[in-house]
């Protein structure tokens, strides 16, 4: 399996492709991540060619502690969902 890209790898790639400094590329990547966070607070965000980020609600439920077997209540929560765009799915094949 190949090595996963880190945020630093993405910043270096953006800097190289855009012909800008790593500091400028970091600002751009941070701004993009901030835009996604802001969009999620509004309910979701769709980026053409990348995919759709959504807020998924998980209902409260009963679970089981694997160590003791005791029944526990798991609180309702929210998580981030992502559905990749078709061209991104095709690139992963």
Secondary structure per residue as TSV (DSSP state, phi and psi in degrees):
chain	resnum	aa	ss	phi	psi
A	1	X	-	360.0	140.5
A	2	X	-	-79.6	162.8
A	3	X	-	-70.4	137.2
A	4	X	-	-72.6	149.0
A	5	X	-	-79.2	141.6
A	6	X	-	-101.1	173.2
A	7	X	H	-60.9	-38.4
A	8	X	H	-62.6	-38.3
A	9	X	H	-64.2	-41.1
A	10	X	H	-65.1	-43.3
A	11	X	H	-61.0	-44.3
A	12	X	H	-62.8	-40.2
A	13	X	H	-65.8	-44.8
A	14	X	H	-62.9	-43.5
A	15	X	H	-60.4	-43.1
A	16	X	H	-66.6	-48.5
A	17	X	H	-69.7	-36.0
A	18	X	H	-88.9	-11.4
A	19	X	T	68.3	36.2
A	20	X	-	-120.8	171.9
A	21	X	-	-71.4	161.4
A	22	X	H	-64.1	-32.2
A	23	X	H	-65.2	-42.6
A	24	X	H	-66.4	-40.5
A	25	X	H	-64.5	-38.9
A	26	X	H	-63.5	-41.4
A	27	X	H	-60.6	-41.5
A	28	X	H	-66.6	-44.4
A	29	X	H	-65.1	-43.3
A	30	X	H	-62.4	-39.1
A	31	X	H	-65.2	-39.5
A	32	X	H	-64.3	-45.0
A	33	X	H	-63.6	-40.0
A	34	X	H	-63.0	-38.2
A	35	X	H	-65.2	-38.7
A	36	X	H	-64.9	-43.8
A	37	X	H	-59.9	-43.9
A	38	X	H	-64.1	-42.0
A	39	X	H	-63.7	-36.3
A	40	X	H	-67.4	-34.7
A	41	X	H	-64.5	-27.8
A	42	X	T	-87.1	-2.9
A	43	X	T	120.6	-25.7
A	44	X	E	164.9	170.6
A	45	X	E	-150.7	140.2
A	46	X	E	-118.9	126.2
A	47	X	E	-117.6	113.5
A	48	X	T	-58.2	132.6
A	49	X	T	85.0	-11.9
A	50	X	T	-112.7	-59.8
A	51	X	E	152.9	-165.8
A	52	X	E	-121.2	127.5
A	53	X	E	-100.8	132.1
A	54	X	E	-134.4	161.1
A	55	X	E	-96.4	122.3
A	56	X	E	-107.4	132.8
A	57	X	E	-97.7	132.5
A	58	X	E	-110.2	126.5
A	59	X	-	-72.4	156.2
A	60	X	-	-64.4	147.9
A	61	X	E	-154.7	167.2
A	62	X	E	-94.4	140.6
A	63	X	E	-132.9	-173.8
A	64	X	E	-135.8	132.2
A	65	X	-	-70.5	118.1
A	66	X	T	-65.9	-24.3
A	67	X	T	-79.7	-41.4
A	68	X	T	-106.2	-19.3
A	69	X	-	82.2	0.0
A	70	X	-	-70.5	144.4
A	71	X	E	-77.8	134.3
A	72	X	E	-130.4	156.0
A	73	X	E	-96.3	127.0
A	74	X	E	-100.8	122.8
A	75	X	-	-69.1	156.5
A	76	X	-	-63.3	149.0
A	77	X	E	-151.9	171.6
A	78	X	E	-120.6	147.4
A	79	X	E	-141.0	167.3
A	80	X	E	-94.2	130.5
A	81	X	E	-109.1	150.9
A	82	X	E	-139.4	129.6
A	83	X	E	-119.1	117.7
A	84	X	E	-71.2	146.6
A	85	X	-	-70.2	158.8
A	86	X	H	-57.0	-45.8
A	87	X	H	-65.2	-29.9
A	88	X	H	-71.1	-40.6
A	89	X	H	-62.4	-42.8
A	90	X	H	-64.3	-35.1
A	91	X	H	-67.9	-25.7
A	92	X	T	-80.8	-10.6
A	93	X	-	-80.6	360.0
